[in-house]
Amino acid sequence: MSETRRYVVAYDITEDSLRRRIRAACRAYGGRRQYSLFEMYLSERERAELITDLTDLLAQRDEYASVKVYSVGPPDRDATLGETPAENPENVV
């Protein structure tokens, strides 16, 4: 059985069409937490697929774009304090 780890993906992208494509790729793997921040639980294989998908999309950029993928550790160390945001907050496009 493959171990999953928690990852956070944050992006800063000026080009609207690329930002939409990056957002769609991230949604395929995890949930949106803030406007440009996603949280996901991935196996090593899924992480590699995500990195490939994002790299392919970034190769198409015309303007500034930055995507960071942070490993936050195994799920058993997670803690949520306060309220958990809705999957699709109404004030997030």
Backbone hydrogen bonds, N-H to C=O, Kabsch-Sander energy under -0.5 kcal/mol:
donor,donor_aa,acceptor,acceptor_aa,energy
5,R,42,L,-2.3
6,R,73,G,-3.5
7,Y,40,M,-3.3
8,V,70,Y,-2.5
9,V,38,F,-2.5
10,A,8,V,-0.5
10,A,68,K,-2.3
11,Y,36,S,-1.9
12,D,66,S,-2.7
14,T,64,Y,-1.8
15,E,64,Y,-0.6
16,D,14,T,-0.6
19,R,15,E,-2.6
20,R,16,D,-2.2
21,R,17,S,-1.8
22,I,18,L,-2.8
23,R,19,R,-2.6
24,A,20,R,-2.3
25,A,21,R,-2.1
26,C,22,I,-2.4
27,R,23,R,-2.4
28,A,24,A,-1.3
29,Y,26,C,-1.6
30,G,26,C,-1.9
31,G,39,E,-1.7
33,R,37,L,-3.1
34,Q,37,L,-1.6
37,L,34,Q,-1.5
38,F,9,V,-2.8
39,E,31,G,-2.7
40,M,7,Y,-2.6
42,L,5,R,-2.6
42,L,40,M,-0.6
47,R,43,S,-2.6
48,A,44,E,-2.3
49,E,45,R,-2.2
50,L,46,E,-2.6
51,I,47,R,-2.6
52,T,48,A,-2.2
53,D,49,E,-2.8
54,L,50,L,-2.8
55,T,51,I,-2.5
56,D,52,T,-2.5
57,L,53,D,-2.0
58,L,54,L,-2.7
59,A,55,T,-1.5
60,Q,57,L,-1.5
61,R,58,L,-1.5
66,S,12,D,-1.9
68,K,10,A,-3.1
70,Y,8,V,-3.4
70,Y,68,K,-0.5
72,V,6,R,-3.4
72,V,70,Y,-0.5
73,G,6,R,-0.9
77,R,74,P,-1.8
78,D,75,P,-2.0
81,L,79,A,-0.5
92,V,89,P,-1.7
